[in-house]
């Protein structure tokens, strides 16, 4: 092959890659984060693939809470469902979301559908199928450990599916390592002391996390926020010494559980998976 043929082939490949990048339009072409409705925490737009990391799996609750708080903001009458995916063996270790507890944070447990799969391949397939459903606002996939099937190519497929269908994907991951992925946003969640209650400083308040944006383009320079989760969604707290965390969040009006509730989630699911 002569030099001129090689140059022509390279030019053709560049054109083909550019054409692929334009179909569908990638999420990076639009703002990834939007101003929050109740706080200055910028809520991610719909149709994004996000990774939410915690350094240790024992902090899985922080990652799940952060993901569900975002998913709640994406619910609309046209997209009334959130799919929560887990490997069956992992569910035995980390448990399942608690329905009445979700209600106290403003998320109707009837909007959350639980799916267990036996393998990571099945989980990725189910994720793509769920993202293709126009009634799904977000898919939350809890994935512990390293899996060969969840590589850059798999993340690229998920990213294209979210951008094309308008539904969001939130991957919950654990550990300090980071693999190459096509995620539009990557967060690192670190639990901090809960907010203080107004009338009882010794009682635990609403959960809070230090949210650090590790990947993604922002219009502003800020890349980390001290955020809490209450009935109104994600709220920001005053910046300051994270270890002290002395600023008190205002409790939401009303009782934590305004009415008797049955455990609508995990009902009749076998413990053996």
C-alpha positions in Angstrom: 0.0 0.0 0.0 1.4 3.3 -1.1 1.6 6.5 1.1 -1.3 8.1 -0.9 -3.6 5.1 -0.3 -2.7 5.0 3.4 -3.7 8.7 3.7 -6.9 8.1 1.9 -7.8 5.3 4.2 -7.0 7.4 7.3 -9.2 10.2 6.0 -12.1 7.8 5.3 -11.8 6.4 8.9 -11.8 9.9 10.4 -14.9 10.7 8.4 -16.6 7.5 9.6 -15.7 8.1 13.2 -17.0 11.7 13.0 -20.3 10.4 11.5 -20.6 7.9 14.4 -20.0 10.6 17.0 -22.9 12.6 15.5 -25.4 9.7 15.6 -27.1 10.3 18.1 -26.1 13.7 19.2 -23.9 13.2 22.2 -24.9 14.6 25.6 -21.7 16.7 25.8 -23.2 19.0 23.2 -25.7 20.2 25.7 -25.4 21.3 29.4 -24.8 18.3 31.6 -25.9 20.0 34.8 -28.9 22.3 35.4 -29.6 24.7 38.3 -31.4 22.9 41.1 -35.0 23.8 41.9 -34.5 24.0 45.7 -30.8 24.6 46.1 -27.6 25.6 44.3 -26.6 22.0 43.7 -26.7 21.5 39.9 -29.0 18.6 39.1 -27.8 16.5 36.1 -30.0 16.7 33.0 -31.9 13.7 31.7 -30.4 11.3 29.3 -27.0 10.9 30.9 -24.8 8.0 31.9 -23.4 8.6 35.4 -21.0 6.7 37.6 -21.3 7.1 41.4 -18.2 5.9 43.3 -17.7 5.3 47.0 -14.3 4.2 48.2 -15.8 1.3 50.3 -18.8 -0.9 49.7 -20.0 -0.3 53.3 -20.9 3.2 52.1 -23.3 1.8 49.5 -26.2 3.5 51.2 -24.7 6.9 50.4 -24.3 6.1 46.7 -27.8 4.6 46.5 -29.3 7.6 48.3 -27.6 10.1 46.0 -28.7 8.1 42.9 -32.3 7.8 44.1 -32.5 11.5 44.9 -31.5 12.3 41.4 -33.9 9.7 40.0 -36.7 11.3 41.9 -36.1 14.6 40.2 -36.3 12.9 36.8 -39.8 11.4 37.4 -42.5 12.9 35.2 -46.1 11.8 34.4 -44.7 10.5 31.0 -41.8 8.7 32.7 -43.1 7.4 36.1 -40.7 4.5 36.8 -37.2 4.0 38.1 -35.6 0.6 37.6 -33.2 -0.7 40.3 -30.9 -3.5 39.1 -28.8 -5.8 41.3 -27.0 -9.1 40.9 -28.9 -11.7 42.9 -25.8 -12.7 45.0 -25.1 -9.1 45.8 -28.6 -8.5 47.1 -27.9 -11.1 49.9 -25.0 -8.9 51.1 -26.2 -5.4 50.7 -30.0 -5.8 51.0 -32.8 -4.0 49.3 -34.3 -0.4 49.4 -36.8 0.0 52.2 -40.2 1.3 50.9 -41.4 3.3 53.9 -38.0 4.9 54.3 -38.1 6.0 50.6 -41.5 7.6 51.2 -40.1 9.7 54.0 -37.6 11.2 51.5 -40.2 12.0 49.0 -39.9 9.0 46.7 -43.0 7.0 46.2 -41.9 3.3 46.5 -44.5 2.3 43.9 -42.3 4.1 41.3 -39.3 1.8 42.0 -39.1 -1.6 40.3 -36.6 -4.1 41.6 -34.8 -6.4 39.1 -32.4 -9.2 40.1 -30.1 -10.9 37.5 -27.8 -13.8 37.8 -24.9 -12.5 35.8 -23.4 -9.2 34.8 -24.2 -9.9 31.2 -27.9 -10.2 32.0 -27.7 -7.0 34.1 -26.2 -5.0 31.2 -28.8 -6.5 28.8 -31.6 -5.6 31.2 -30.2 -2.1 31.6 -30.2 -1.4 27.8 -33.8 -2.8 27.5 -35.0 -0.7 30.4 -33.4 2.5 29.0 -35.2 1.8 25.7 -38.6 1.9 27.6 -40.1 5.4 27.2 -41.9 5.1 30.6 -38.6 4.8 32.5 -37.0 7.9 33.9 -33.8 6.4 35.3 -32.1 3.0 35.7 -30.0 2.5 38.8 -27.5 -0.4 38.5 -25.7 -1.5 41.7 -22.5 -3.2 40.5 -19.9 -4.4 43.1 -16.5 -5.7 42.0 -14.7 -5.7 38.7 -16.3 -7.3 35.7 -14.8 -7.9 32.3 -18.2 -7.4 30.6 -18.5 -3.9 32.0 -15.7 -2.4 29.9 -15.5 0.8 27.9 -17.5 -0.7 25.0 -20.3 -1.6 27.3 -20.3 1.8 28.9 -20.3 3.4 25.4 -23.4 1.4 24.4 -25.2 2.5 27.6 -24.2 6.1 27.0 -25.5 6.1 23.5 -28.7 4.5 24.6 -29.3 7.2 27.3 -28.6 10.0 24.8 -30.8 8.5 22.2 -33.8 7.6 24.4 -33.7 10.4 27.0 -33.6 8.1 30.0 -30.8 8.3 32.6 -28.4 5.6 33.8 -26.7 5.7 37.2 -24.0 3.1 37.9 -23.1 2.5 41.5 -19.5 1.4 41.8 -17.1 0.9 44.7 -13.3 1.2 45.3 -10.6 3.8 44.7 -9.7 2.5 41.2 -11.2 4.0 38.1 -11.6 2.2 34.8 -11.9 4.0 31.4 -15.6 4.5 30.6 -17.8 6.6 28.4 -19.8 8.0 31.4 -20.8 11.6 30.9 -20.4 12.3 34.7 -18.5 10.6 37.4 -19.1 11.3 41.1 -17.2 10.4 44.2 -19.4 10.2 47.3 -18.0 10.5 50.8 -20.4 10.2 53.8 -20.1 13.0 56.4 -21.8 13.7 59.7 -25.5 14.0 59.4 -27.1 17.4 59.7 -28.1 18.6 63.1 -31.7 18.7 64.2 -33.2 22.0 65.2 -34.5 20.9 68.6 -32.3 17.9 69.4 -28.6 18.2 68.6 -27.9 14.7 69.8 -30.4 13.1 67.4 -29.3 12.0 63.9 -30.5 14.3 61.2 -30.8 14.0 57.4 -28.0 12.2 55.7 -25.2 14.2 54.0 -22.4 13.5 51.6 -19.4 15.3 50.1 -20.1 15.0 46.4 -17.0 15.5 44.2 -17.3 15.7 40.5 -14.4 13.8 39.0 -15.5 13.8 35.3 -17.8 16.1 33.4 -17.8 19.7 32.1 -19.2 22.5 34.3 -19.9 26.1 33.4 -18.8 27.1 36.9 -15.5 26.2 38.6 -17.0 24.5 41.6 -16.5 20.7 41.6 -17.6 19.6 45.1 -20.6 20.2 47.2 -21.7 19.3 50.7 -25.2 18.0 50.0 -28.0 16.5 52.1 -31.1 14.5 51.3 -34.5 15.3 52.7 -38.1 15.2 51.6 -37.4 18.1 49.2 -34.6 16.2 47.4 -30.9 17.2 47.4 -30.1 20.3 49.3 -26.7 22.0 49.8 -25.2 23.0 53.1 -22.7 25.7 54.0 -19.2 24.9 53.1 -16.8 24.5 56.0 -14.8 22.0 58.0 -16.4 18.7 56.8 -15.3 16.9 60.0 -17.2 19.4 62.2 -20.3 19.8 60.0 -22.0 22.2 62.4 -24.5 23.8 60.1 -28.0 22.6 60.9 -30.4 21.6 58.2 -34.0 22.7 58.6 -36.2 19.6 59.1 -39.0 19.1 56.7 -42.5 19.8 58.0 -44.6 17.0 59.1 -43.9 13.6 60.7 -41.2 11.3 59.2 -43.9 8.9 58.1 -47.2 10.9 57.6 -49.3 7.7 57.4 -49.1 4.0 58.2 -47.2 2.3 55.4 -46.7 -1.3 54.5 -43.3 -2.5 53.2 -44.2 -2.2 49.6 -40.7 -3.2 48.5 -39.1 -6.6 48.9 -42.6 -8.1 49.5 -42.6 -11.8 48.7 -39.1 -11.7 47.3 -37.3 -14.9 48.3 -34.2 -14.4 50.4 -32.3 -17.1 48.4 -32.5 -15.0 45.3 
